[in-house]
Structures are given as C-alpha cells and as structure tokens.
Amino acid sequence: MAAGAAVAAVGTPVPVAVADSKGEAGRPTLPPPDARALRAAIDDLGHPRASGAQLRVSGSAGRWYGTSGVADPATGRPVGLNDKVRAGSITKTFVATAALQLADEGRLRLESPVRHYLPTLLPERFGAITVAQLLNHTSGLPDHVGLPDLSTPEAVLRHRFDRWTPQQIVATVTGGQLKFRPGSKQEYRGINYVLAALVIEQVTGRPYGLVIRNRILRPLRLGHTSFPSANGNEVSIHGPHMHGCLEMSDGTLTDITEFDMSVSHADGEIVTSTGDMHRFLAALFSGSLLPQRQLRKMFTLPPKHVRMLDGSPARYSTGLQTATVNGVTLWGKTGEQYGYAAGMFATRDQQRRLVWAFTPVRLGASQSPMAQRIADAATTPRR
C-alpha cells in the first residue's frame, strides 16, 4: 500500500447519492438526461484540476455520453470511447460480487471468522472478525504501520514501482489493537478487501483476479477490464487509455500511468473502461450475477446503531456505497488511484446509471466536486 495514510486515502471513495427514484403510484420521476448540465459538469476541468474526463449516462430514463479534455497531455490525443483507466476502489465491488457468488454456492460462509480461512495471517485477538465484516467495513482493524510516506508527488514517483505481497500489506495492520469491536462501527478501509481477496483465494485455490475473470469478466465480455496481479503485476496499461499524471512541486506534469499496483492489490488495482463499468453495473443490478438473496446484501446497510467513526450514518453495504442527491438514491462505488478517479452509480430500478472517469493531476485534491457536479446534473428535475 502506499503509506499509512496513503493506503486509506488512495482508495477513499467520494460520497455520492442514491434514493428511491419512483414517485407516487410508482410513476417515474427522472426526466431524460440534461445534456447541457452534464456537459457543463465534465467540461469544468479546473475543479479539481484534471486533464480529461468522460461520462456515460444510461438507463430507462435516457442516455447521454460525453468526453472533455485529453487522454494524453503529452500528445493532445482526445479521450476515446473505450479508453481504459485505473478505477481504484471499484475493484471492491467485483471482489464482493465474487465473494457473494461463492457464499451462494456454499463454498464460503460470510459469518465465519476470517481466521477460519486464514489461521496464520491474523493474530488470535482479531478472531471475532468475520468475512461479512470485511465486506461492509465493520472489522475494526488497526491503522497501517510501516508503510512509506507518500504525502508528496515526488514520493509517489519514487515509490511507484515498489513491489508488495498481500501478506506484507496485511502485516502492516496486525501489530496493534482493534480500533473497535467488530460489527459495532463502520470505517472504510482498503485492507478489508485485501483480506477478503485472500479468503477467496483460499477457498478457490486460484488468484482472486482469475476467479473474477472466470466468473464475471468473461461471461459479461468485459474485454477492457483486467487485474494486474493476475498478469504478473504488470505496470503498464495495454491498448488505448487515459494517462494519469501528477503535478510535481515545481509545477511540472509527470506521467505516472505506469504503476506497480501490488501496492493496492484488491483494495484498488482494477484497470477498466467506462463501457465495461456500465455493463457490469447493469448486469449486477439486474440480478444477472447474483440471486436476489445475495444481491439484497449489496443494498443493505448495517443496523442503524452502527455508525461511521465521526458519528454519521453508515453508508457502505457489501461492496457498494450509497448517498442521496436531489431526493434520488443512488447505489454504487467510487475509486481513486494516483492520477485517476472514477465512479459508477445507479438507482436501484436503473432508471438512471452514471459511470464516469477523469484524470486529476494534483495529489491530495478532493475529487468530490466533479462527482457532485455529475450527480447533481443527473438528478436535478427539469423545470
């Protein structure tokens, strides 16, 4: 992982929204997409500063697609329809889907302690943590200790080819005490999904990326999606892609597209495209990947007494997050990696699906303004 703070920060999702998209008597309330508002949302590449963006809006209420800026600042190539990106924590939704599939087949018990599957990886004092608590971020695992400090763009550049094993990543959280009793609070942590992927590997005997490839990517024909760890931790993105860049302390722009994603592993290593994210989200919400008894877990938040560490209501389910914008509830996932940000959200009834990707250049800058503009433009009723 990047650094104590960086491991959490790189995969930290941007709050967006979701709500019931039906009006009285079940009548739809979402109008066709507002092309002008959506165009304005992605054309603002100054807040946060970004080199390019793309957005897909689809669903039963209508469709829209647009791009802005460039895919490669060095050449000026415009953003292409199927350009790949690093989508960060969107990895987690794929991991959760595979875990729920295995649970439905009886190969994995969500309520079993993680130590049942990984007896030597976690200390006995962590014995109460279950697989389900990894998937909905209620594990209480300690903060990372011993990761490099990636608080400057120069440090990110210096460490971008560091190689980590998932076991080494886990070892950075096993020296302390649990932050809270498992299941009593919620804290979004990437390490939860590194462990969840190791559980998947334990019960299948195969790398988690290959498990997802066979169960999800191939059946859905997601040809632009891959997991670097399943391909020898490859550092490059093959085929047309948006380039991730970071602004250095002296103001120059450095291309950091090539990156050893073992630092994130199942926390956020996925390479994909907005088209593949759209197809995956539609299949997932339609029930093509999971039976309803498992799919419901992705739309179920922890009990109301379980709150975030800051006291706000829990907003993460199994593999998804939720928010409400303009009275419209969206479920989905955001993701970030250095030089990249992405999101995929939909109303539960799929009247509206939103999938975006953009390439922010300033380290540590909040990606929320772009996500909030998109969500607002996609959910504001027309006057």
Secondary structure, DSSP 8 states (H G I E B T S, - for coil): ---HHHHHHHT------B---B-GGG-B---S--HHHHHHHHH-TBTTBEEEEEEEEESTT--EEEEEEEEETTTTEE--TT-EEEEETTHHHHHHHHHHHHHHTTS--TTSBHHHH-TTTS-GGGTT-BHHHHHTT--------S-----SHHHHHHHTT----HHHHHHTTSSS--SS-TTSEE---THHHHHHHHHHHHHHSS-HHHHHIIIIIHHHT-TT-B-GGGGTS--S--SSB---EEE-TTS-EEE-----GGGTGGGT-EEEEHHHHHHHHHHHHHTSSS-HHHHHHHT----TT-EETTS-B--B-SS-EEEEETTEEEEEEEEEETTEEEEEEE-TT-S-EEEEEEEE-STT---HHHHHHHHHHHHS---
